[in-house]
Amino acid sequence: RNSGSPATTWPMAAPCLRTATTPTTETRHRRFTVSINLNNDDFDGGELAFREFSDHLYDIDAGTAVIWSCSVLHEVMPITAGRRFILRTHLLG
């Protein structure tokens, strides 16, 4: 992975207090999330976690699609160096 590159600083959102059983009005129609990593060697951090199941951090290979139910809470670890590029969409219902 990347080493020595300065971390990109993005404005952080306020912590989300909702649970997996209480979607917001804006996200209620979403059924699944599809995320494809476009790169993997150009950044540090950015692993994906589904904490309600385990503390395992998934380091997703470039070109790999990950699909999960929008009822499952997820977390993406902070990027500590470089830039992470993804293609993400939601399947609606």
C-alpha positions as CSV (number, residue, x, y, z in Angstrom):
1,R,0.0,0.0,0.0
2,N,1.0,3.6,-0.2
3,S,3.6,5.0,2.1
4,G,4.9,8.5,2.7
5,S,2.0,10.3,0.9
6,P,0.2,13.0,2.9
7,A,-3.2,12.0,4.1
8,T,-6.2,13.7,2.4
9,T,-8.3,15.5,5.0
10,W,-12.1,15.5,4.3
11,P,-14.7,17.2,6.4
12,M,-16.1,14.6,8.8
13,A,-19.8,14.2,9.2
14,A,-21.5,14.2,12.6
15,P,-21.7,10.8,14.2
16,C,-24.8,8.8,13.0
17,L,-27.1,7.9,15.8
18,R,-29.5,5.8,13.9
19,T,-29.7,2.0,14.1
20,A,-30.1,-0.5,11.3
21,T,-33.8,-0.7,12.1
22,T,-34.5,3.0,11.7
23,P,-33.6,4.2,8.2
24,T,-33.9,8.0,7.6
25,T,-36.5,9.4,5.3
26,E,-33.9,10.1,2.7
27,T,-32.6,6.5,2.6
28,R,-35.7,4.5,3.3
29,H,-36.0,3.5,-0.4
30,R,-32.5,2.0,-0.6
31,R,-32.3,-1.8,-0.5
32,F,-28.7,-2.6,-1.3
33,T,-25.4,-0.8,-1.6
34,V,-22.9,-1.7,-4.3
35,S,-19.3,-0.4,-3.9
36,I,-16.4,-1.1,-6.3
37,N,-12.9,-0.2,-5.3
38,L,-11.2,1.4,-8.2
39,N,-7.7,1.4,-6.6
40,N,-6.1,-0.4,-3.7
41,D,-2.4,0.3,-3.8
42,D,-2.6,4.1,-3.8
43,F,-3.8,4.7,-0.2
44,D,-3.5,3.5,3.4
45,G,-6.6,2.8,5.5
46,G,-10.1,2.7,4.0
47,E,-11.0,-0.9,5.1
48,L,-14.7,-1.8,5.4
49,A,-16.3,-3.2,8.6
50,F,-19.7,-4.5,9.5
51,R,-19.4,-4.2,13.3
52,E,-22.7,-5.8,14.1
53,F,-21.3,-9.1,12.9
54,S,-17.6,-8.8,13.8
55,D,-14.6,-6.5,14.1
56,H,-13.0,-7.9,11.0
57,L,-11.7,-5.2,8.6
58,Y,-12.1,-6.0,4.9
59,D,-9.3,-4.8,2.7
60,I,-11.0,-4.9,-0.7
61,D,-9.0,-5.6,-3.9
62,A,-9.3,-3.1,-6.8
63,G,-12.0,-4.1,-9.2
64,T,-13.9,-6.1,-6.5
65,A,-17.6,-5.3,-6.0
66,V,-19.0,-5.6,-2.5
67,I,-22.8,-5.6,-2.1
68,W,-24.6,-5.4,1.2
69,S,-28.1,-4.8,2.5
70,C,-28.8,-1.2,3.5
71,S,-30.3,-2.6,6.7
72,V,-26.7,-3.5,7.8
73,L,-24.7,-0.7,9.3
74,H,-21.2,-0.4,7.9
75,E,-18.1,1.6,8.6
76,V,-15.2,2.7,6.4
77,M,-11.9,3.3,8.2
78,P,-10.2,6.7,7.8
79,I,-7.8,7.1,4.9
80,T,-4.4,7.8,6.5
81,A,-2.4,8.4,3.3
82,G,-3.1,8.8,-0.4
83,R,-6.5,8.8,-2.1
84,R,-9.2,6.1,-2.3
85,F,-11.5,6.0,-5.4
86,I,-14.7,4.0,-5.4
87,L,-17.8,3.6,-7.6
88,R,-20.8,3.4,-5.4
89,T,-24.5,3.1,-6.1
90,H,-27.7,2.0,-4.3
91,L,-30.2,-0.5,-5.6
92,L,-33.7,0.9,-4.9
93,G,-36.9,-0.7,-4.0
